[in-house]
Amino acid sequence: MNKSNNSGIVEQFVNTVMGVKSGNQQQSLNTSIATTQELDIKAVLVYTLGTILQILVMSLVLLGMEKLVMLIDNNYSFSSWFSTLLTGLFFAVLSIRSRIFSLLDNTRSRQTYDQVIRPRWSPPPLVFPIVWMIIAVLRVISSVLVWQQMNHQFLVLPLILFVVHLALGDTWNTIFTVERRLGAAVPVVILGPWLSAVVVTAIYWQTNPIAGMTLSFSCVWLTVAAVLVFRIWQLNGSEPLYPLKLTPVDQ
């Protein structure tokens, strides 16, 4: 009984930190179905513009942080470690809740994952927020190391690519989790979160090898996730690998 209660507490804590809706918190995320094989051009434009705007907003936030930290570093009333602490907290928020900068619906929910047919080796739902929490910690550590290596600058190529990676991940979440476009999710997860993670890890490694090694675990996990997304697509009808026009259905 205690073990079950402890498990429930852990699950609630993890879901709260990562913003994952579960149980009675879940809403009906997908209220439309594809009735044709026609490409949803509007959806493509929305995803593209939403991602670009999120990247621009987060880049402006990076610039704002750079100005703020510069003021702190030049103010001798602050301890030398204060700007590092503030930067770590900033990257923590960015890593866990980057979706607050997105105009797209980025609801985190288990509903799609619970309802689709999954391969036998697929991890249980709770594994995902736990792993992403670990990755968030690794992102914070590696990004702070890069920031220190770049002389406390934020608006630099490695960190800009990092926010691009986060934005692509949020857009993929909209496509797969919220809109349940299992076909479109396959190329997007490969060309978006997975490829950008490899690029960010490589440039972090060039900037600071320890930062690159720290972040490399995310590439391993995203490789597993990409394979899982592909298998889910195969097991659930293998719809076209692009967003289909959806027709609303009555609830």
PyMOL commands that set and color helices and strands:
alter all, ss='L'
color gray80, all
select helices_A, chain A and resi 2-18+23-25+41-73+82-101+111-115+127-149+157-178+182-207+209-235
alter helices_A, ss='H'
color red, helices_A
select strands_A, chain A and resi 20-21+32-39+108-109+244-248
alter strands_A, ss='S'
color yellow, strands_A
deselect
rebuild
show_as cartoon
